[in-house]
């Protein structure tokens, strides 16, 4: 089990807004619009999208922030990807692949003839270069490092080299220009899901050397994807069609259909909603965390707008974390009292119905979700029982005062007040400490918070991605509660290396049940994304783990936007 997993966009704590749509997207969802069998998709045209967040990194080795990981997959491609709105892995730049019997060697056969937008040819070296960049070549400090180190043979040794000049990763080789071989130290059931992450995109190292790492990360994106960035500035990004893109739709038509996508940065999400209502933007939700909660009642009450709404599970959770290492929450009975004290239904209602109450850490659309929890860990809102457990923990009403820390953005302050009220009703005094996102992120990673609201958005659709937060070797950077249980650690190790689906599902349930018994968290809500899509927009679908795919979108004639 790696102890190097880093957090970034996956941490909903970074920009906690209650109902947030982060790096990827939840499983499932219908494709919007109905393609005419007679006419098919319409090529050409432009759309405009709004986002209320700034961009941070465009270098695929660095991009792990919400808005970044929506744009990067439009420009860069990986070995494999997800098939439409499913969790099925299919080839992307890899046309096919083989896996050894012991599950430790993957051999990818690349598509021939694929070119970067500057005309350079894609080869296996394009992936080797990116693996080396993720592991620290040329000073890149990638959050993707923990996904392949120490899993890939030679990754740790390469990462630890002070001088990487002339050195390479022993477990990542190219037998020929169109074959990439990756050797693992141990089998990993979700390795292909990891390879679908933007960190492991094909890059043109010759181009990066020419423009420099700083420009490659900010103003000079360049990949093999369906779009190319023609403009990047403080106001947003303009993506132009890559006319040399290799991929086609099922009918042989060239992708993407659109000529241009303009993404504007607008910090006022209410203005974003108004722009959509006036027909100025194609989608409301892409990159801006879904329809703003304050606007949802308006959309639901307006028959025209209501028809444009779609809801997708985001494969994300919110939870109330309790520090089990220091402070009052070392007391197990007190933690159990907290499980019964919080009215999760009310919290979900405060998000205008975007969220649903949670009873565990794994969201329902992720394999390993336990449909029928044992009765002793099926916690429900029960103030009377919470009071009884508080007394059993040794506290009289009003004797205990705790500090709840969260962020000063979105609906977090509203949730703070609701939780504060619930705790006061059972005899626990609660002070609220609101921090800006960066400060919260820093203090949370240090493990210094006593009681806090945080969350996790999937990196990939596998139970290990959620359950690894419970590993003792992930404290405090990912495991901010300092939770530690040797049995859970052992199960997690098995879950990480097993390739037997039945065994992995059994392990997931055992870990979940034990975690709920130990109660370092109060699971609060699972997050949904509520989007609005113009009726003249077709072909949009919600990806299970990647940024929203734009290459399949087409629009009716007469609806082209310039912004």
VMD Tcl script that draws the C-alpha trace (Angstrom):
set ca {
  {0.00 0.00 0.00}
  {1.45 3.34 -0.99}
  {1.91 5.92 1.70}
  {2.59 8.59 -0.89}
  {-0.90 9.28 -2.18}
  {-1.36 13.01 -2.35}
  {-4.56 14.94 -2.35}
  {-5.66 17.70 -4.62}
  {-8.87 17.98 -6.55}
  {-10.04 14.77 -4.96}
  {-10.29 16.56 -1.65}
  {-13.66 18.25 -1.67}
  {-12.26 20.04 1.36}
  {-10.21 22.23 -0.95}
  {-13.19 24.10 -2.32}
  {-16.04 22.77 -0.24}
  {-19.27 24.25 -1.53}
  {-21.79 21.53 -0.72}
  {-22.87 19.91 -3.93}
  {-19.59 20.64 -5.67}
  {-18.63 18.93 -8.91}
  {-14.91 18.33 -8.87}
  {-12.29 16.88 -11.15}
  {-14.28 14.01 -12.61}
  {-17.94 13.26 -12.79}
  {-20.30 10.69 -11.30}
  {-21.18 7.48 -13.02}
  {-24.06 7.33 -15.39}
  {-26.34 9.92 -16.87}
  {-28.18 10.12 -20.17}
  {-26.77 11.59 -23.33}
  {-28.55 14.86 -23.97}
  {-30.42 15.63 -27.13}
  {-31.69 13.12 -29.65}
  {-29.56 12.73 -32.72}
  {-31.62 12.79 -35.87}
  {-31.22 9.53 -37.76}
  {-31.78 11.44 -40.98}
  {-29.31 14.25 -40.47}
  {-26.83 13.05 -37.85}
  {-24.61 15.42 -35.89}
  {-24.07 18.93 -37.21}
  {-20.42 19.85 -37.62}
  {-19.15 23.31 -36.76}
  {-20.32 26.07 -34.48}
  {-19.12 27.45 -31.17}
  {-20.37 27.35 -27.60}
  {-19.68 29.43 -24.50}
  {-19.35 28.08 -20.96}
  {-18.98 29.93 -17.65}
  {-16.92 28.92 -14.64}
  {-16.74 30.58 -11.23}
  {-13.22 29.25 -10.53}
  {-9.76 30.24 -11.69}
  {-7.45 27.83 -13.48}
  {-4.31 26.69 -11.66}
  {-2.35 24.17 -13.77}
  {-2.56 23.10 -17.40}
  {0.43 20.76 -17.24}
  {-1.13 17.26 -17.11}
  {1.52 16.18 -14.61}
  {0.29 18.90 -12.23}
  {-3.39 19.39 -13.01}
  {-5.43 18.13 -10.05}
  {-7.70 21.08 -9.36}
  {-11.38 21.21 -10.28}
  {-11.33 23.49 -13.29}
  {-7.94 22.31 -14.55}
  {-9.01 18.70 -14.86}
  {-11.99 19.74 -16.95}
  {-9.81 21.49 -19.55}
  {-6.71 19.25 -19.62}
  {-8.57 16.14 -20.96}
  {-9.77 18.21 -23.91}
  {-6.16 18.79 -25.00}
  {-4.33 15.66 -23.80}
  {-5.03 11.92 -24.07}
  {-4.11 8.82 -22.11}
  {-3.50 5.17 -22.90}
  {-7.06 4.23 -21.93}
  {-10.28 5.99 -21.05}
  {-13.90 5.32 -20.03}
  {-16.50 4.23 -22.54}
  {-19.12 6.95 -22.63}
  {-21.06 7.26 -19.40}
  {-19.97 3.83 -18.18}
  {-17.06 2.69 -16.02}
  {-15.83 0.32 -18.75}
  {-12.21 0.92 -19.70}
  {-11.52 1.13 -23.44}
  {-8.48 2.03 -25.48}
  {-7.64 5.65 -26.12}
  {-4.12 6.14 -27.50}
  {-3.58 2.45 -26.82}
  {-5.39 0.42 -29.45}
  {-5.06 -2.74 -27.37}
  {-3.12 -4.18 -24.43}
  {-2.07 -7.47 -22.86}
  {-1.76 -8.37 -19.18}
  {0.57 -11.10 -17.94}
  {-0.87 -14.07 -16.03}
  {0.55 -12.79 -12.75}
  {-1.11 -9.40 -13.33}
  {2.17 -7.52 -13.02}
  {3.09 -6.68 -16.63}
  {0.98 -4.53 -18.95}
  {1.93 -4.26 -22.61}
  {0.15 -1.47 -24.52}
  {0.03 -1.37 -28.31}
  {-0.26 2.24 -29.45}
  {-2.20 3.65 -32.39}
  {0.04 4.49 -35.32}
  {-0.20 7.77 -37.18}
  {-1.34 9.87 -34.20}
  {0.31 13.29 -34.10}
  {0.57 16.13 -31.63}
  {-0.97 19.35 -32.88}
  {2.49 20.67 -33.80}
  {2.94 17.73 -36.16}
  {5.30 15.62 -34.02}
  {4.51 11.91 -33.95}
  {3.15 10.10 -30.90}
  {5.37 7.22 -29.77}
  {5.79 5.12 -26.63}
  {8.46 7.60 -25.54}
  {5.68 10.21 -25.24}
  {4.36 8.23 -22.25}
  {7.76 7.38 -20.80}
  {8.56 11.10 -20.74}
  {5.37 11.83 -18.83}
  {5.96 9.06 -16.30}
  {9.40 10.53 -15.65}
  {7.93 14.02 -15.30}
  {5.36 12.73 -12.78}
  {8.23 11.19 -10.82}
  {10.08 14.49 -10.60}
  {12.10 14.95 -13.79}
  {13.02 18.61 -14.43}
  {11.74 19.60 -11.02}
  {8.06 18.80 -11.59}
  {6.35 18.08 -8.25}
  {3.37 16.06 -9.40}
  {0.43 14.99 -7.20}
  {0.23 11.98 -9.50}
  {3.49 10.57 -8.14}
  {1.75 8.57 -5.41}
  {-0.39 6.71 -7.93}
  {2.59 4.95 -9.52}
  {5.22 5.07 -6.75}
  {5.93 2.42 -5.44}
  {3.53 0.41 -7.61}
  {5.60 0.61 -10.81}
  {8.94 -1.21 -10.80}
  {11.78 1.29 -10.43}
  {9.49 4.26 -9.71}
  {10.79 4.82 -6.18}
  {14.43 4.54 -7.21}
  {13.92 7.00 -10.07}
  {11.96 9.43 -7.89}
  {14.72 9.41 -5.27}
  {17.51 10.16 -7.76}
  {18.92 13.63 -7.20}
  {20.29 13.73 -10.73}
  {17.92 12.07 -13.19}
  {19.87 13.07 -16.31}
  {20.40 10.01 -18.47}
  {18.45 7.81 -16.02}
  {15.12 6.09 -16.68}
  {12.42 4.12 -14.86}
  {13.41 0.47 -15.08}
  {9.81 -0.74 -15.15}
  {8.60 1.50 -18.00}
  {10.12 0.58 -21.35}
  {9.48 0.74 -25.09}
  {10.37 -2.48 -26.97}
  {9.58 -0.53 -30.14}
  {8.18 2.95 -30.94}
  {4.56 1.77 -30.71}
  {4.77 -0.62 -27.75}
  {4.83 0.49 -24.11}
  {5.54 -2.04 -21.36}
  {4.84 -1.28 -17.69}
  {5.90 -3.66 -14.92}
  {4.31 -3.57 -11.47}
  {5.74 -4.70 -8.17}
  {2.39 -6.25 -7.30}
  {-0.96 -6.77 -9.07}
  {-3.37 -3.85 -8.87}
  {-7.00 -4.35 -9.88}
  {-7.52 -0.67 -10.69}
  {-4.25 -0.02 -12.56}
  {-6.06 0.70 -15.83}
  {-8.24 3.23 -14.00}
  {-5.06 4.95 -12.84}
  {-3.77 4.98 -16.43}
  {-6.96 6.81 -17.45}
  {-6.06 9.75 -15.19}
  {-4.80 12.92 -16.95}
  {-1.48 12.70 -15.04}
  {-0.42 9.95 -17.44}
  {-1.12 11.74 -20.71}
  {1.09 11.58 -23.78}
  {3.37 14.64 -23.99}
  {5.90 15.94 -26.49}
  {9.09 16.39 -24.47}
  {10.86 18.12 -27.35}
  {8.12 20.76 -27.33}
  {8.25 21.10 -23.54}
  {12.01 21.63 -23.71}
  {11.43 24.37 -26.26}
  {8.74 26.34 -24.40}
  {9.83 25.50 -20.83}
  {7.89 23.92 -17.95}
  {6.42 27.24 -16.79}
  {4.88 28.08 -20.14}
  {3.73 24.49 -20.67}
  {1.86 24.78 -17.37}
  {0.26 28.13 -18.13}
  {0.03 29.48 -21.68}
  {1.41 26.78 -23.98}
  {-0.68 23.60 -23.79}
  {-0.05 21.11 -26.60}
  {-1.26 17.54 -26.91}
  {-2.96 15.01 -29.18}
  {-6.53 15.64 -27.97}
  {-9.67 16.81 -29.78}
  {-9.04 20.46 -28.96}
  {-6.08 22.81 -28.83}
  {-5.83 25.91 -26.64}
  {-5.75 28.98 -28.85}
  {-6.04 31.51 -26.03}
  {-5.31 31.39 -22.30}
  {-5.50 34.47 -20.10}
  {-6.99 35.78 -16.86}
  {-10.44 35.90 -18.45}
  {-10.57 32.24 -19.42}
  {-9.63 29.74 -22.12}
  {-10.55 29.36 -25.78}
  {-10.36 25.83 -27.20}
  {-10.19 25.37 -30.97}
  {-10.93 22.22 -32.92}
  {-7.89 20.03 -33.59}
  {-8.45 19.42 -37.30}
  {-5.86 16.64 -37.25}
  {-7.52 14.69 -34.42}
  {-7.36 10.93 -35.03}
  {-10.66 9.81 -33.51}
  {-13.99 9.47 -35.28}
  {-17.54 8.74 -34.20}
  {-19.24 5.39 -34.85}
  {-20.34 6.56 -38.29}
  {-16.85 7.60 -39.34}
  {-17.38 11.34 -38.86}
  {-14.40 13.34 -37.66}
  {-14.38 14.51 -34.04}
  {-14.83 16.96 -32.45}
  {-17.96 18.42 -34.02}
  {-17.56 21.91 -32.56}
  {-15.12 24.45 -34.00}
  {-14.64 26.30 -30.72}
  {-15.41 26.24 -27.01}
  {-14.97 29.47 -25.08}
  {-14.69 29.17 -21.29}
  {-15.19 32.41 -19.37}
  {-14.19 33.00 -15.77}
  {-16.99 34.73 -13.91}
  {-16.85 34.65 -10.11}
  {-20.56 35.37 -9.63}
  {-22.41 32.07 -9.97}
  {-25.76 33.86 -9.94}
  {-24.68 35.75 -13.05}
  {-23.63 32.41 -14.55}
  {-27.16 31.12 -13.93}
  {-28.69 34.25 -15.46}
  {-26.44 33.95 -18.52}
  {-27.74 30.43 -19.07}
  {-31.37 31.48 -18.61}
  {-30.84 34.12 -21.29}
  {-29.36 31.56 -23.67}
  {-25.84 33.02 -23.58}
  {-24.21 29.72 -22.52}
  {-24.69 26.11 -23.61}
  {-24.40 24.31 -20.27}
  {-24.86 25.33 -16.66}
  {-22.86 23.03 -14.45}
  {-19.74 22.36 -16.50}
  {-16.80 23.56 -14.39}
  {-19.00 25.65 -12.10}
  {-20.08 23.03 -9.60}
  {-23.57 22.48 -10.94}
  {-26.52 24.84 -10.91}
  {-25.98 27.19 -7.95}
  {-28.07 26.00 -5.00}
  {-29.72 29.40 -4.74}
  {-30.89 29.12 -8.36}
  {-32.29 25.58 -8.20}
  {-35.74 26.62 -6.85}
  {-36.07 29.05 -9.77}
  {-35.18 26.37 -12.28}
  {-37.54 23.84 -10.73}
  {-40.46 26.27 -10.66}
  {-40.00 27.34 -14.28}
  {-41.40 24.63 -16.61}
  {-39.06 25.63 -19.44}
  {-35.93 25.58 -17.28}
  {-37.01 22.43 -15.43}
  {-36.98 20.48 -18.70}
  {-33.32 21.41 -19.14}
  {-32.23 20.04 -15.75}
  {-30.40 16.75 -15.32}
  {-29.06 15.17 -12.12}
  {-26.03 12.89 -11.96}
  {-24.40 11.10 -9.00}
  {-20.95 12.61 -8.50}
  {-19.30 9.73 -6.64}
  {-18.37 12.02 -3.79}
  {-18.98 12.22 -0.08}
  {-19.04 14.81 2.69}
  {-18.26 13.86 6.25}
  {-17.76 15.27 9.73}
  {-14.27 14.23 10.76}
  {-13.23 13.72 14.40}
  {-9.61 13.68 15.55}
  {-9.18 10.35 17.32}
  {-5.57 11.02 18.34}
  {-5.88 14.13 20.48}
  {-8.78 15.89 22.16}
  {-12.19 14.69 23.35}
  {-12.93 12.46 20.37}
  {-10.48 9.85 21.55}
  {-13.58 8.76 23.50}
  {-15.40 6.16 21.39}
  {-18.77 6.67 23.08}
  {-18.56 10.39 22.35}
  {-17.98 9.64 18.66}
  {-21.01 7.34 18.69}
  {-23.05 10.13 20.24}
  {-22.06 12.32 17.30}
  {-23.32 9.66 14.87}
  {-26.85 10.05 16.24}
  {-26.75 13.80 16.86}
  {-26.59 15.11 13.27}
  {-29.71 15.57 11.17}
  {-28.37 14.63 7.74}
  {-31.73 15.01 6.06}
  {-31.75 18.67 7.01}
  {-28.25 19.13 5.61}
  {-29.35 17.63 2.29}
  {-32.35 19.95 2.20}
  {-30.08 22.96 2.72}
  {-28.36 22.14 -0.57}
  {-31.70 22.49 -2.36}
  {-31.86 18.76 -2.84}
  {-28.52 18.48 -4.66}
  {-27.20 16.12 -1.99}
  {-28.62 13.01 -0.34}
  {-27.96 11.72 3.22}
  {-24.98 9.37 3.51}
  {-24.67 6.30 5.72}
  {-21.10 5.23 4.82}
  {-18.01 6.46 3.01}
  {-18.41 4.71 -0.38}
  {-21.02 6.40 -2.65}
  {-23.80 4.20 -4.10}
  {-22.46 4.22 -7.68}
  {-19.04 2.88 -6.63}
  {-18.44 -0.91 -6.45}
  {-18.23 -1.93 -2.80}
  {-21.11 0.22 -1.57}
  {-22.89 -1.77 1.15}
  {-26.62 -1.81 0.36}
  {-27.68 -3.42 3.62}
  {-25.58 -2.33 6.57}
  {-25.77 -4.27 9.85}
  {-28.23 -2.75 12.31}
  {-25.55 -1.75 14.81}
  {-23.88 0.59 12.31}
  {-27.01 1.87 10.59}
  {-26.91 5.17 12.45}
  {-29.88 7.49 12.13}
  {-30.84 10.85 13.58}
  {-31.77 10.14 17.20}
  {-31.12 13.01 19.66}
  {-32.34 10.93 22.61}
  {-29.81 8.19 21.94}
  {-27.11 10.82 21.38}
  {-27.81 12.25 24.85}
  {-27.59 8.79 26.38}
  {-24.24 8.13 24.70}
  {-22.95 11.56 25.74}
  {-23.72 10.67 29.35}
  {-22.10 7.26 28.92}
  {-19.02 9.05 27.60}
  {-18.83 10.92 30.92}
  {-20.18 14.32 29.92}
  {-23.06 16.24 31.47}
  {-25.19 18.50 29.23}
  {-23.29 21.70 28.50}
  {-20.02 20.40 29.95}
  {-18.28 19.75 26.61}
  {-17.32 22.49 24.14}
  {-15.93 21.60 20.70}
  {-14.71 23.70 17.78}
  {-16.05 22.93 14.33}
  {-13.71 24.01 11.51}
  {-14.78 24.40 7.90}
  {-14.43 26.78 5.00}
  {-15.95 30.22 4.59}
  {-17.40 29.56 1.14}
  {-20.52 28.19 -0.49}
  {-23.00 26.46 1.79}
  {-20.38 25.47 4.34}
  {-21.33 28.29 6.76}
  {-24.97 27.19 6.55}
  {-24.05 23.59 7.29}
  {-21.88 24.80 10.19}
  {-24.86 26.48 11.79}
  {-27.10 23.44 11.28}
  {-24.53 21.12 12.90}
  {-23.93 23.61 15.70}
  {-27.67 23.62 16.41}
  {-27.89 19.81 16.37}
  {-25.00 19.48 18.82}
  {-26.44 22.06 21.16}
  {-29.75 20.15 21.21}
  {-28.00 17.11 22.67}
  {-25.90 19.08 25.17}
  {-22.65 19.77 23.27}
  {-21.52 23.39 22.94}
  {-20.07 24.09 19.49}
  {-17.90 26.98 18.35}
  {-17.44 27.62 14.63}
  {-14.05 28.33 13.09}
  {-14.29 29.25 9.40}
  {-11.07 29.39 7.37}
  {-10.28 30.25 3.80}
  {-9.77 27.26 1.52}
  {-5.97 27.30 1.51}
  {-5.67 27.63 5.29}
  {-8.20 24.87 5.85}
  {-6.32 22.65 3.42}
  {-3.00 23.30 5.18}
  {-4.31 22.77 8.71}
  {-6.29 19.71 7.71}
  {-3.22 18.08 6.17}
  {-1.29 18.72 9.36}
  {-3.84 16.72 11.38}
  {-4.36 19.59 13.84}
  {-8.13 19.96 13.45}
  {-10.36 18.50 16.17}
  {-13.72 18.52 14.39}
  {-14.12 19.46 10.73}
  {-16.27 19.15 7.62}
  {-14.46 17.64 4.65}
  {-15.15 15.37 1.72}
  {-13.64 13.19 -0.95}
  {-14.26 13.02 -4.66}
  {-13.16 9.93 -6.53}
  {-9.89 9.75 -8.41}
  {-11.19 6.61 -10.10}
  {-14.33 4.47 -9.64}
  {-12.97 1.83 -7.28}
  {-13.67 1.25 -3.56}
  {-9.99 1.48 -2.70}
  {-9.94 5.13 -3.73}
  {-12.36 5.92 -0.90}
  {-11.29 3.35 1.67}
  {-7.58 4.21 1.47}
  {-8.41 7.36 3.49}
  {-8.76 5.05 6.48}
  {-5.21 3.67 6.31}
  {-2.98 4.61 9.23}
  {-0.10 5.38 6.86}
  {-2.25 8.01 5.15}
  {-2.41 10.13 8.33}
  {-2.56 13.03 8.51}
  {-2.35 14.21 4.87}
  {-5.26 12.10 3.61}
  {-6.44 10.55 6.87}
  {-7.01 13.82 8.72}
  {-8.72 12.11 11.69}
  {-5.60 10.01 12.53}
  {-7.81 6.91 12.43}
  {-5.82 3.69 12.90}
  {-6.96 0.08 13.11}
  {-4.43 -2.72 12.37}
  {-7.17 -5.02 11.06}
  {-8.42 -2.34 8.67}
  {-4.84 -1.74 7.50}
  {-4.45 -5.46 6.77}
  {-7.73 -5.59 4.86}
  {-6.75 -2.49 2.89}
  {-3.48 -4.12 1.88}
  {-5.42 -7.11 0.57}
  {-7.94 -4.86 -1.21}
  {-5.11 -2.98 -2.89}
  {-3.41 -6.08 -4.31}
  {-6.25 -8.53 -4.91}
  {-7.58 -8.97 -8.44}
  {-10.44 -11.23 -7.35}
  {-13.63 -9.17 -7.66}
  {-15.66 -11.22 -5.16}
  {-12.89 -11.07 -2.58}
  {-12.49 -7.33 -3.07}
  {-16.21 -6.71 -2.52}
  {-16.11 -8.80 0.67}
  {-13.09 -6.86 1.91}
  {-14.79 -3.55 1.10}
  {-17.78 -4.50 3.22}
  {-15.60 -5.65 6.13}
  {-13.63 -2.40 6.06}
  {-16.75 -0.27 5.84}
  {-18.50 -2.00 8.72}
  {-15.44 -1.86 10.98}
  {-14.86 1.79 10.13}
  {-18.46 2.60 11.04}
  {-18.09 0.74 14.33}
  {-14.97 2.74 15.17}
  {-16.76 5.94 14.06}
  {-13.96 8.41 13.23}
  {-16.38 10.11 10.82}
  {-20.02 11.02 10.71}
  {-20.92 10.41 7.04}
  {-23.04 13.42 6.08}
  {-24.10 13.45 2.43}
  {-23.38 12.05 -0.99}
  {-23.08 14.71 -3.64}
  {-25.08 15.00 -6.85}
  {-24.42 17.30 -9.78}
  {-27.45 19.16 -11.07}
  {-26.84 20.50 -14.56}
  {-28.90 22.47 -17.04}
  {-28.38 21.86 -20.74}
  {-29.84 23.92 -23.56}
  {-32.28 21.96 -25.78}
  {-30.20 22.81 -28.86}
  {-27.15 21.05 -27.36}
  {-26.76 17.37 -28.27}
  {-24.35 14.55 -27.49}
  {-23.38 15.61 -23.98}
  {-22.87 12.84 -21.42}
  {-21.57 12.70 -17.87}
  {-18.27 10.81 -17.59}
  {-17.69 8.46 -14.64}
  {-14.31 9.82 -13.58}
  {-12.96 12.30 -16.11}
  {-13.69 15.85 -17.09}
  {-16.82 16.41 -19.13}
  {-16.10 15.24 -22.69}
  {-16.76 18.01 -25.22}
  {-15.71 16.24 -28.41}
  {-19.12 14.57 -28.82}
  {-21.17 17.74 -28.34}
  {-22.90 19.26 -31.36}
  {-25.40 22.06 -31.65}
  {-28.33 22.88 -33.91}
  {-27.65 25.32 -36.71}
  {-28.28 28.92 -35.78}
  {-27.19 28.53 -32.16}
  {-23.47 29.20 -32.48}
  {-22.16 31.42 -29.67}
  {-19.16 33.74 -29.57}
  {-19.38 35.19 -26.04}
}
mol new
graphics top color blue
foreach p $ca { graphics top sphere $p radius 0.5 }
foreach p [lrange $ca 0 end-1] q [lrange $ca 1 end] { graphics top cylinder $p $q radius 0.2 }
display resetview
